[in-house]
Amino acid sequence: MKIYTKTGDAGTTALFGGTRVPKHHIRIDSYGTVDELNSHLGLIRDQDIHQHYKDIIIHIQDRLFTVGAILATDPEKAILKSGKERLNIPKISEENINLLETEMDTMNDALPPMTHFVLPGGHQTVSFCHIARCVCRRAERLAAALNDLEPIDPMALKYLNRLSDYLFVLARKLSHDLQADEIKWIPEKK
């Protein structure tokens, strides 16, 4: 199978189901940003962090492929003539969201209470988490904008929202584990 097809040379691409849209279409931007997020998660997973976090990130990366597939599917062609769904993959579920929430609760229990916003940074691994969190928020904004135009699976939106929270807590937990400075944002006085 060749990687290049030349079908996108004129600035269009095909959605799952065959519909062609411009490469700048919000649907493409949405799932492209989810793909970007997935790549950032791979970078975090490549760091010297506890295996548990790596395992959770692998699970999240799998779920992000599902979110990407949802976003890449033409809603008018999501159901086949046979009545079956075009996407023959597990959907985003409450269990997926509950896993993120449970992981956040566990990490938060080991952290000092947050009294201020924190400045991103302190350690390269922590910074990667903050970058991923920002990309996740962008993916969420794009998916929400797409949802205003063409409704998408609400669980995909919910998952992106919860994932950005998870990445923030993971950044704090890794700061703690790596004994990195967590610098509080205290606005300068006038």
N, C-alpha and C positions, 0 to 999 in steps of 0.2 A: 504494500500500500504506500503510495507516495504521500508525502506530507503536503506538498503544494498541489493545488487543484486549478489555479488560475481563474477560478470563478469569481473571485473577489477583486480582480484587477481594476474594475470600474468603480470600486468604492461601495459595493453592496456585499451582504453576506446572508446566508440562509439560517433561519430559525429552525429549531427541531420541528419538523412537520413540513418543511420545504419553502415556507413563505420567505421571500427575499426582502430585505430592508436595508436602508443605508447603514453603513458602519458607524455612523454617529447617532443612530437611533437610541433613545433612552433605554430601551430593552438591552441593547448591546453594551451600552455603558454600564448598566446595572450588573449584568453577569460578568463583564470584564473586570469590574471593580471587585467582585467576589473572588474572581480568579487571582487578582493582585493580592487580596487579603490572604488567600490560601498560600501564596508564595511567601508572604511575610511570616506566616505561621510555620512554614518549613524552615525558615531561617531561625526562628526561636527554638524549634525542635532540634536544630543542629548545635545548639549551645550546650555547655556543660551544666545541665540542670537535672534534677531528680527524674528518674525513669517514669514515675507516676505522671508528672506533667507532660512528658513526651507521649505517653500512652493516651492521655486525654486529648492532646493536640492532634494526634493521628485520628482519633474519633471525630474531632471537630472538623478536620480536613475532609473526612468522608462526608460529613453532613453538609459541608460547603459545596461539595460536588452536587449534592442533591438540590441545594438552593440554586446553584447555577443552572442546573437542568430545568428547574421550575421556571426560572426567569428566561431561559432560552427557548421555551416552548410557546408557540403561537396559541393563544387561548382558544381561537376558533378551530384549531386542529388538535386540541388536547385530547379529544375523545375520538376514537376510531369509529368507522362505520359499524363495526361489530358491537359497539357500545363499551368496549374496553378502553381504559386510559392508555394514551400513547406512551407515557412514562411508566415503564414496568420496573420501578425502583421503590424502596421504602420511602414514605413521605417523612417530612419533619413531624415529630410527635411531641406530645407533652412530656414524655420520658426524656427526650433529648434536651428539652428546656429545663426539666427538673434536675438533670445531671449537672448542668451549668450552675444552677442555683445551689445545689448541694455542695459542689466544689467551692463556690464562693463562700458559703457559710463556713465550711471547714477551714479555708484559708483565713477568713476574717477572725475566727476564734483564736488564731495564733498571732494576730497582729494587734499592735496598740490602736486604740480608737483614733479615728481620723478627725482632727479638729480644724484642719485647714485644707485648702487645695494643695496639691504638691506639684512641684516643678518636674516635668519629665527629665529623666537622666539619672545619674548616679553610678551607672554601670552599663556597659554596652548591651547586655542581655535585657536589662530593664528598658533601655531606650527602644530596643526592637519591639518590646511589648507595647510601648506607647505609640509607636508608629503603626503597628497593627491595629490598635484601638482606634486611631484616627481614620485609618482606611476602612475599618468596619463601620464607623459612623457615616462615612461617605457612601459606602455601599447601602447602608440603611436609608439614607436620604434619597438616593437614586431609586431604590426599590419603592419607597413611599411615593415618590413622584410618579413612577410608573403605575403604581396601584391607583393613583388618582385618574389616570388615563384608561387603564385596562386592569381591572381587579386581578390580583395575584393571590396565591394561597396565603392567608393571614398568618399561618404558622411560620412561614419563611420570614415575614417581617418581625414577628415576635422573637424568632431565633436570633436574627441579626442584632436586635435591640439588647437581648440578654447577653449575647456574645461580647459586645463592646464592654458591658459591665464586667464580665468575666476577665477580659484582658486587662482592665484597670486593676482589678483585685490581684490578678496574677503578677502584674508589675510591682505592686506593693509587696506581695509575698516574696517575690524574687529579690527585691531590695533587702528585705529582712533576712532571707536565707544567705544572701551574698554579702551581708553586712555593709551594704552600700548606704551612703547618706541619702536620706529622704528629706529633701529641702522643702520646707513649708513655704507656700506663697503668702507673704505678709506684705500687703501693698505699702509702697513707700509713702512716707508722709509728705504733704505738700510743703 
